[in-house]
Amino acid sequence: MAKKIGVIGSGSVGQTLTNGFVKHGYEVVIGSNNPASREALKAKIKGPARIGSFEEAAKFGEIVVLAVKGLAAEPTVKALGAAQLKGKTVIDVTNPIADAPPVHGVISFFTKADESLMERLQRAVPEARFVKAFNSVGNGLMVNPELPGGKPSMFICGNDKDAKDDVKTILAQFGFETEDMGDIEAARVIEPLCILWCIPGFLSNDWMHAFKILRKA
Ligand SMILES: NC(=O)c1ccc[n+]([C@@H]2O[C@H](COP(=O)([O-])OP(=O)(O)OC[C@H]3O[C@@H](n4cnc5c(N)ncnc54)[C@H](OP(=O)(O)O)[C@@H]3O)[C@@H](O)[C@H]2O)c1
């Protein structure tokens, strides 16, 4: 299992997952292309994680985490290209959230129902091995959430079995039960879980919840 992680994105998700990977013994470089964001990261990153550019983080990572604003995901992945991402597991945390404000708590996506952002990313860099994960829970519960109802479910998908095995190992360490929804087209339904997840937040300021599949034994 690869132990070097490159995190692309300096927001709440990039910071949270960086600190989570450090906690679980990984070496991490977190990336931002903005000098002010890199400076701000110094106070927010715990332990031995290092700070660099998007390219430096991607180059370092044997596994790469994509955690940029949804509208920036495709250009970011295109800029990194096969040069930085070829053969790597890329954990795609992004959601295709449009800039429009929520309507009665319901946010808008810039993708249509029969496509997903991750399919666009996979098409942009076919040599990378994208796996959707961590997009259907808030950053406050991304690392060992320890909820009273037990381990939450994390829905994943992607075309590469070995890449999904990498992500399943990470999700087990981070305190989730993996629900593997199959190939990349499942991102068309995993990404919109974010819309549902956000509604209690916008309507009632309730952001501390997670999805769980319940099964009859
Ligand atoms: N917040 C959550 O709880 C949560 C949960 C699940 C999934 N997500 C998804 O995870 C992703 C990251 O979310 P976030 O809340 O951490 O922060 P965010 O504000 O959505 O993204 C921050 C990152 O995006 C980069 N960025 C913004 N505009 C850009 C542009 N035009 N070109 C290049 N990079 C740009 C920022 O660059 P700089 O480093 O240069 O500032 C920063 O690294 C999003 O896709 C979001 O939908 C968020």
The ligand as an SDF file (V2000), in Angstrom:
LIG
                    3D

 48 52  0  0  0  0  0  0  0  0999 V2000
  -16.3130   21.2630    2.3850 N   0  0  0  0  0  0  0  0  0  0  0  0
  -16.7550   20.0270    2.5490 C   0  0  0  0  0  0  0  0  0  0  0  0
  -17.1270   19.6190    3.6640 O   0  0  0  0  0  0  0  0  0  0  0  0
  -16.7840   19.0900    1.3800 C   0  0  0  0  0  0  0  0  0  0  0  0
  -17.2530   17.7760    1.5600 C   0  0  0  0  0  0  0  0  0  0  0  0
  -17.2050   16.8730    0.4900 C   0  0  0  0  0  0  0  0  0  0  0  0
  -16.7240   17.2890   -0.7370 C   0  0  0  0  0  0  0  0  0  0  0  0
  -16.2930   18.5910   -0.8950 N   0  0  0  0  0  0  0  0  0  0  0  0
  -15.7410   18.9830   -2.1910 C   0  0  0  0  0  0  0  0  0  0  0  0
  -14.3280   19.0180   -2.0170 O   0  0  0  0  0  0  0  0  0  0  0  0
  -13.7570   20.0710   -2.8180 C   0  0  0  0  0  0  0  0  0  0  0  0
  -12.9430   21.0160   -1.9330 C   0  0  0  0  0  0  0  0  0  0  0  0
  -13.8380   21.6640   -1.0400 O   0  0  0  0  0  0  0  0  0  0  0  0
  -13.3370   22.6920    0.0830 P   0  0  0  0  0  0  0  0  0  0  0  0
  -14.5360   22.9780    0.9130 O   0  0  0  0  0  0  0  0  0  0  0  0
  -12.0930   22.1820    0.7240 O   0  0  0  0  0  0  0  0  0  0  0  0
  -12.8940   23.9990   -0.6440 O   0  0  0  0  0  0  0  0  0  0  0  0
  -13.1860   24.7620   -2.0190 P   0  0  0  0  0  0  0  0  0  0  0  0
  -13.2820   26.1850   -1.6930 O   0  0  0  0  0  0  0  0  0  0  0  0
  -14.3190   24.1350   -2.7620 O   0  0  0  0  0  0  0  0  0  0  0  0
  -11.8170   24.4770   -2.7980 O   0  0  0  0  0  0  0  0  0  0  0  0
  -10.6150   25.0180   -2.3410 C   0  0  0  0  0  0  0  0  0  0  0  0
   -9.5090   24.6800   -3.2840 C   0  0  0  0  0  0  0  0  0  0  0  0
   -9.9210   24.9120   -4.6510 O   0  0  0  0  0  0  0  0  0  0  0  0
   -8.9360   25.7250   -5.2630 C   0  0  0  0  0  0  0  0  0  0  0  0
   -9.5290   26.5960   -6.2850 N   0  0  0  0  0  0  0  0  0  0  0  0
  -10.6110   27.4090   -6.1650 C   0  0  0  0  0  0  0  0  0  0  0  0
  -10.8210   28.0610   -7.3270 N   0  0  0  0  0  0  0  0  0  0  0  0
   -9.8410   27.6500   -8.1820 C   0  0  0  0  0  0  0  0  0  0  0  0
   -9.5090   27.9550   -9.5230 C   0  0  0  0  0  0  0  0  0  0  0  0
  -10.2510   28.7880  -10.2480 N   0  0  0  0  0  0  0  0  0  0  0  0
   -8.4370   27.3260  -10.0740 N   0  0  0  0  0  0  0  0  0  0  0  0
   -7.6760   26.4670   -9.3600 C   0  0  0  0  0  0  0  0  0  0  0  0
   -7.9500   26.1340   -8.0740 N   0  0  0  0  0  0  0  0  0  0  0  0
   -9.0110   26.7210   -7.5060 C   0  0  0  0  0  0  0  0  0  0  0  0
   -8.3410   26.5520   -4.1450 C   0  0  0  0  0  0  0  0  0  0  0  0
   -7.1070   27.0200   -4.6200 O   0  0  0  0  0  0  0  0  0  0  0  0
   -5.9880   27.7320   -3.7150 P   0  0  0  0  0  0  0  0  0  0  0  0
   -5.2900   26.6180   -3.0110 O   0  0  0  0  0  0  0  0  0  0  0  0
   -5.1240   28.3710   -4.7180 O   0  0  0  0  0  0  0  0  0  0  0  0
   -6.6580   28.6810   -2.7530 O   0  0  0  0  0  0  0  0  0  0  0  0
   -8.2750   25.5330   -3.0490 C   0  0  0  0  0  0  0  0  0  0  0  0
   -7.1190   24.7190   -3.1680 O   0  0  0  0  0  0  0  0  0  0  0  0
  -14.9210   20.7320   -3.5430 C   0  0  0  0  0  0  0  0  0  0  0  0
  -15.0370   20.1830   -4.8280 O   0  0  0  0  0  0  0  0  0  0  0  0
  -16.1300   20.3660   -2.6800 C   0  0  0  0  0  0  0  0  0  0  0  0
  -17.3260   20.3180   -3.4110 O   0  0  0  0  0  0  0  0  0  0  0  0
  -16.3270   19.4870    0.1300 C   0  0  0  0  0  0  0  0  0  0  0  0
  1  2  1  0
  2  3  2  0
  2  4  1  0
  4  5  1  0
  4 48  2  0
  5  6  2  0
  6  7  1  0
  7  8  2  0
  8  9  1  0
  8 48  1  0
  9 10  1  0
  9 46  1  0
 10 11  1  0
 11 12  1  0
 11 44  1  0
 12 13  1  0
 13 14  1  0
 14 15  2  0
 14 16  1  0
 14 17  1  0
 17 18  1  0
 18 19  2  0
 18 20  1  0
 18 21  1  0
 21 22  1  0
 22 23  1  0
 23 24  1  0
 23 42  1  0
 24 25  1  0
 25 26  1  0
 25 36  1  0
 26 27  1  0
 26 35  1  0
 27 28  2  0
 28 29  1  0
 29 30  1  0
 29 35  2  0
 30 31  1  0
 30 32  2  0
 32 33  1  0
 33 34  2  0
 34 35  1  0
 36 37  1  0
 36 42  1  0
 37 38  1  0
 38 39  2  0
 38 40  1  0
 38 41  1  0
 42 43  1  0
 44 45  1  0
 44 46  1  0
 46 47  1  0
M  CHG  2   8   1  16  -1
M  END
$$$$
